[in-house]
Structure formats: C-alpha cells, structure tokens
Amino acid sequence: MLERLTRDFRELLKQLERASCPMCGVLERREREEVAGVGVPDESRFALCRPHLEMTLSSVASPALRARRARAAIESVLAGEGGCEVCARLSRIQLRLARAIRRLDPGIRFAKALEAAPAFCRRHAKAINDGQVAGNFARIQRAKIAGLRDALAQAELRNGDDLESLISAALAYLGRPVERQPPPEVAEALDDEAVASQELERWDETRRVKRLAELESEVASLRYRNAVLSEENRRLRLAYVAGEAMLRDLGRDRAQLGAAADDSAANPPKSPTPR
C-alpha cells in the first residue's frame, strides 16, 4: 500500500507543474490503468458502473466478448456486488492523497509548491479540506479561485482574447458535483506522512537542480552574448577611429583646396602678350 502511495504521490507532484487540477491528473491516469486491468480473465465476475463498463467495452472489437463483459457486470450486481470496483479503487487513492496533503499542509515548502501549482477542482479541494483541517491549502486555493474570478471580470470588460481559456479554467474548477463518500475499508489512519515527505523532498530537490541548470545555461548565454557585444563594440570603436581620421584627412584636403582656390583667385595667371 505504501508503494502505491509513493507512486501516486510522486505523480501528484508532477501534476503540480501542469495546468489543471493535480488530483484529477493522478486519478485520470490511474483510472485508465484500472480499466485496462479489468476483466482478466474475461470469465471472472467484476462490478462496474456504466461509465467504466463503457470504457472497457470501447477497447473490445468482438461483439461476443463485449456481451460477455456486460453479462459479467450484471452477474456481479445479482451476486450483491453492486459497487463499481474501479470507482472504489479511485476513491481509496483519492483518500490517501488527500490525507497526505493534509499532513504536509503546515510545511512552508509544500505551501510554496501549492502556490506555484494550478488550482484544484472544487470536488478535490473539498475532499482535501473537509472539516477545515488544511488551513494553508484552503487559503492558497481561495486566492487562486478569487484570482480566476477577477480575471474573468476583467476579460469580460475588455472582451479579451483570453475569455475562452478563462472559461475553460472555470469549468475545470467547477467540475463534477461535490461528493463525500470515503470507502469505510480505508477510513483508518495510514502511516503515509513519511512517504509523502520523502517524495516532496525528492521532488523539490529535482526542481531546484533543474532551476540551477537553467540559471547556469542563462549565465553561459549571457557570457557568450557579452563576448559578442564586446567584439562588436571593439569593431565599432575601430570604425569610429577610422572615420574620425578620414574626416580629419577630408578636412585637411578641403582646407588645402580652399587655400589653393583663394591663391588662384588672388593671383590669376597672366595672358600671353600678343605680337
């Protein structure tokens, strides 16, 4: 279980650097994995809700196999196994991640990571801060949503090009209706704080190393640009000196020509005496 939490929390940290709800990103990936593993062997009985049954059937070409899987889902209901297995697994993942976030909530580094991350959708924000137990998370989340509201108001007044992207962000935040259905089999506390802290430490170190590499690259680029500019400046100085010398030569030549013209005007050449 801790190994699964480690993998899921590591994925959550990756999702913090993307553009939509981090929890949705994790659960959508795990949902695809869970659906891909459903019904093996095909003869086994497995409980699925309609959306997850449709997802499994979408990858099956044989009508007979599609019918077999649909029949297996019906048999699970008749056997009293009405709950969707995929939904239950996703609920357990969500609960563990929400608990890990709540335990890391007092940490300054995690708060900084949340501030730089996209907003969580309303449903997952509710799951994390249910009972008002994650003060930093709630404060950061509220600031992000208030910022989205203000950005929508400003874009509406300007009729800006970013209206559609902001509307999409609002739809992503509102998401599906808020639900509260933690599975009872995972209601007990898990020793997951150490796992989450270790993954946060590793993720933060990786991000700092990446930023350091970016800064070193920027410094190298600036040094190269400085060398190029220095060479261009040297050439400009040489061109300036050459231009000044040329101007001086032209001025001297013009003065000489002017003096010669004045002398010629003052002492015109004498005409030869006619015989």
C-alpha positions as CSV (number, residue, x, y, z in Angstrom):
1,M,0.0,0.0,0.0
2,L,2.8,2.4,0.8
3,E,4.4,1.6,-2.5
4,R,1.2,2.5,-4.3
5,L,1.0,5.7,-2.3
6,T,4.6,6.6,-3.2
7,R,3.9,6.2,-6.9
8,D,0.6,8.2,-6.7
9,F,2.1,11.0,-4.6
10,R,5.1,11.2,-7.0
11,E,2.6,11.6,-9.8
12,L,0.7,14.2,-7.8
13,L,3.9,16.3,-7.5
14,K,4.5,16.0,-11.3
15,Q,0.9,17.3,-11.8
16,L,1.7,20.3,-9.7
17,E,3.8,21.6,-12.6
18,R,1.0,21.2,-15.1
19,A,-2.1,23.3,-16.0
20,S,-5.1,21.6,-14.4
21,C,-6.2,20.1,-11.2
22,P,-3.3,17.9,-9.9
23,M,-5.6,15.4,-8.2
24,C,-7.7,14.9,-11.4
25,G,-4.4,14.3,-13.3
26,V,-3.4,11.5,-11.0
27,L,-6.9,9.9,-10.9
28,E,-7.4,10.0,-14.6
29,R,-4.1,8.2,-15.2
30,R,-4.9,5.6,-12.5
31,E,-8.5,5.2,-13.9
32,R,-7.0,4.3,-17.3
33,E,-4.7,1.7,-15.7
34,E,-7.5,0.2,-13.6
35,V,-9.9,0.0,-16.6
36,A,-7.2,-1.7,-18.6
37,G,-6.8,-4.4,-16.0
38,V,-10.5,-5.1,-15.6
39,G,-11.9,-8.5,-16.7
40,V,-8.8,-10.6,-16.8
41,P,-9.7,-13.5,-17.1
42,D,-12.9,-12.5,-19.0
43,E,-15.0,-15.2,-17.4
44,S,-14.5,-13.6,-13.9
45,R,-17.2,-11.6,-12.4
46,F,-16.4,-7.9,-11.9
47,A,-18.6,-5.0,-10.7
48,L,-18.5,-1.9,-12.9
49,C,-20.6,1.3,-13.2
50,R,-21.8,2.3,-16.6
51,P,-19.0,4.8,-17.4
52,H,-16.3,2.3,-16.5
53,L,-18.1,-0.6,-18.3
54,E,-18.3,1.6,-21.4
55,M,-14.6,2.4,-21.1
56,T,-13.7,-1.3,-21.0
57,L,-16.0,-2.1,-24.0
58,S,-14.5,0.6,-26.1
59,S,-11.3,-1.4,-26.5
60,V,-13.1,-4.7,-27.4
61,A,-13.9,-5.3,-31.0
62,S,-15.6,-8.7,-30.7
63,P,-19.4,-8.4,-30.0
64,A,-19.4,-11.7,-28.2
65,L,-16.6,-10.6,-25.8
66,R,-18.4,-7.3,-25.3
67,A,-21.6,-9.2,-24.4
68,R,-19.6,-11.4,-22.0
69,R,-18.2,-8.5,-20.2
70,A,-21.6,-6.8,-19.9
71,R,-23.0,-10.1,-18.6
72,A,-20.2,-10.3,-16.0
73,A,-21.1,-6.9,-14.7
74,I,-24.8,-7.8,-14.4
75,E,-23.9,-11.0,-12.6
76,S,-21.8,-9.1,-10.1
77,V,-24.9,-7.0,-9.3
78,L,-27.1,-10.1,-8.9
79,A,-24.4,-11.5,-6.6
80,G,-24.7,-8.5,-4.3
81,E,-21.5,-6.8,-5.6
82,G,-23.2,-3.7,-6.9
83,G,-20.4,-1.2,-6.2
84,C,-18.0,-0.4,-9.0
85,E,-14.5,-1.8,-8.4
86,V,-12.8,0.9,-10.3
87,C,-14.7,3.7,-8.5
88,A,-13.8,2.1,-5.2
89,R,-10.1,1.9,-6.0
90,L,-10.1,5.5,-7.2
91,S,-11.8,6.6,-4.0
92,R,-9.1,4.9,-2.0
93,I,-6.4,6.6,-4.0
94,Q,-8.1,10.0,-3.5
95,L,-8.5,9.5,0.2
96,R,-4.8,8.6,0.7
97,L,-3.6,11.5,-1.4
98,A,-5.9,13.9,0.5
99,R,-4.6,12.6,3.8
100,A,-1.0,13.1,2.6
101,I,-1.7,16.7,1.5
102,R,-3.3,17.5,4.9
103,R,-0.3,16.2,6.8
104,L,2.1,18.2,4.7
105,D,-0.1,21.3,4.8
106,P,1.8,23.1,7.6
107,G,5.1,22.9,5.8
108,I,6.4,26.1,4.1
109,R,8.0,24.2,1.2
110,F,4.7,22.4,0.4
111,A,2.8,25.7,0.6
112,K,5.2,27.2,-1.9
113,A,4.7,24.3,-4.2
114,L,0.9,24.7,-3.9
115,E,1.2,28.5,-4.7
116,A,3.0,27.7,-7.9
117,A,0.6,24.9,-8.9
118,P,-2.7,25.1,-10.7
119,A,-5.9,25.3,-8.6
120,F,-7.5,22.0,-7.5
121,C,-11.1,21.4,-8.8
122,R,-13.9,22.0,-6.4
123,R,-14.6,18.4,-5.7
124,H,-11.0,17.5,-4.8
125,A,-10.5,20.7,-2.8
126,K,-13.5,19.7,-0.7
127,A,-12.0,16.2,-0.2
128,I,-8.7,17.7,0.9
129,N,-10.0,20.4,3.3
130,D,-13.1,18.5,4.5
131,G,-13.6,19.7,8.1
132,Q,-11.3,22.8,7.6
133,V,-8.2,20.8,8.5
134,A,-5.8,22.2,5.8
135,G,-5.6,25.9,6.5
136,N,-2.7,26.7,4.1
137,F,-4.3,24.7,1.3
138,A,-7.6,26.5,1.8
139,R,-6.0,29.9,1.8
140,I,-4.0,29.3,-1.3
141,Q,-6.9,27.6,-3.1
142,R,-9.3,30.5,-2.3
143,A,-6.7,33.1,-3.5
144,K,-6.4,31.2,-6.8
145,I,-10.2,31.0,-7.4
146,A,-10.6,34.6,-6.4
147,G,-7.9,35.5,-9.0
148,L,-9.7,33.4,-11.6
149,R,-13.0,35.3,-10.8
150,D,-11.2,38.7,-11.1
151,A,-9.5,37.7,-14.4
152,L,-12.9,36.7,-15.8
153,A,-14.4,40.0,-14.9
154,Q,-11.5,41.9,-16.5
155,A,-11.6,39.8,-19.6
156,E,-15.3,40.3,-19.9
157,L,-14.9,44.1,-19.7
158,R,-12.1,44.0,-22.3
159,N,-13.7,41.3,-24.4
160,G,-10.2,39.9,-24.5
161,D,-8.8,37.0,-26.4
162,D,-8.3,35.1,-23.2
163,L,-12.0,34.8,-22.4
164,E,-12.4,31.2,-23.7
165,S,-9.3,29.9,-21.9
166,L,-10.5,31.5,-18.6
167,I,-14.0,30.0,-19.1
168,S,-12.3,26.6,-19.6
169,A,-10.4,27.1,-16.4
170,A,-13.7,27.9,-14.6
171,L,-15.3,24.8,-16.0
172,A,-12.3,22.7,-14.9
173,Y,-12.6,24.1,-11.4
174,L,-16.4,23.6,-11.1
175,G,-16.0,20.0,-12.4
176,R,-18.4,17.4,-11.3
177,P,-20.7,17.8,-8.2
178,V,-19.1,17.6,-4.8
179,E,-19.4,14.2,-3.3
180,R,-18.4,12.8,0.0
181,Q,-18.2,9.0,0.1
182,P,-14.9,7.8,1.7
183,P,-14.8,4.0,1.5
184,P,-15.0,2.5,5.0
185,E,-12.2,0.0,4.4
186,V,-9.6,2.8,4.3
187,A,-11.1,5.0,7.0
188,E,-8.3,4.1,9.4
189,A,-5.1,6.2,9.5
190,L,-2.2,5.2,7.4
191,D,1.5,5.8,8.1
192,D,1.9,7.8,4.9
193,E,3.3,11.1,6.2
194,A,6.9,9.9,5.9
195,V,6.4,8.6,2.4
196,A,4.8,11.9,1.3
197,S,7.6,13.9,3.0
198,Q,10.3,11.9,1.3
199,E,8.7,12.3,-2.2
200,L,8.2,16.0,-1.6
201,E,11.9,16.3,-0.6
202,R,13.0,14.4,-3.7
203,W,10.7,16.4,-6.0
204,D,11.8,19.8,-4.5
205,E,15.5,18.8,-4.9
206,T,14.9,17.8,-8.5
207,R,13.1,21.1,-9.2
208,R,16.0,23.1,-7.6
209,V,18.6,21.2,-9.6
210,K,16.6,21.8,-12.8
211,R,16.3,25.5,-11.9
212,L,20.1,25.7,-11.2
213,A,20.8,24.1,-14.6
214,E,18.5,26.7,-16.2
215,L,20.3,29.5,-14.4
216,E,23.8,28.1,-15.4
217,S,22.6,27.9,-19.0
218,E,21.3,31.5,-18.8
219,V,24.7,32.7,-17.4
220,A,26.6,30.9,-20.2
221,S,24.3,32.5,-22.7
222,L,24.8,35.9,-21.2
223,R,28.6,35.4,-21.2
224,Y,28.5,34.5,-24.8
225,R,26.3,37.5,-25.6
226,N,28.7,39.7,-23.6
227,A,31.7,38.4,-25.6
228,V,29.8,39.0,-28.9
229,L,28.9,42.5,-27.8
230,S,32.4,43.3,-26.7
231,E,33.8,42.2,-30.1
232,E,31.1,44.3,-31.8
233,N,32.0,47.3,-29.5
234,R,35.7,46.9,-30.4
235,R,34.9,46.9,-34.1
236,L,32.7,49.9,-33.7
237,R,35.5,51.7,-31.8
238,L,37.9,50.9,-34.6
239,A,35.4,52.0,-37.2
240,Y,34.8,55.2,-35.3
241,V,38.6,56.0,-35.1
242,A,39.0,55.3,-38.8
243,G,36.0,57.5,-39.5
244,E,37.5,60.3,-37.4
245,A,40.8,60.0,-39.2
246,M,39.1,60.1,-42.6
247,L,37.1,63.2,-41.5
248,R,40.4,64.9,-40.5
249,D,42.0,64.0,-43.8
250,L,39.0,65.3,-45.7
251,G,39.0,68.5,-43.6
252,R,42.7,69.0,-44.3
253,D,42.2,68.3,-48.0
254,R,39.3,70.7,-48.2
255,A,41.4,73.4,-46.4
256,Q,44.2,72.9,-48.9
257,L,41.9,73.1,-51.8
258,G,40.3,76.2,-50.4
259,A,43.6,77.9,-49.9
260,A,44.7,76.9,-53.5
261,A,41.4,78.4,-54.8
262,D,41.9,81.6,-52.9
263,D,45.5,81.9,-54.1
264,S,44.4,81.3,-57.6
265,A,41.7,84.0,-57.3
266,A,44.2,86.5,-55.9
267,N,46.9,85.8,-58.5
268,P,45.2,84.9,-61.7
269,P,47.5,83.7,-64.4
270,K,48.7,86.4,-66.9
271,S,47.6,86.2,-70.5
272,P,50.4,86.0,-73.1
273,T,51.3,89.3,-74.8
274,P,50.1,89.4,-78.5
275,R,52.7,90.1,-81.1
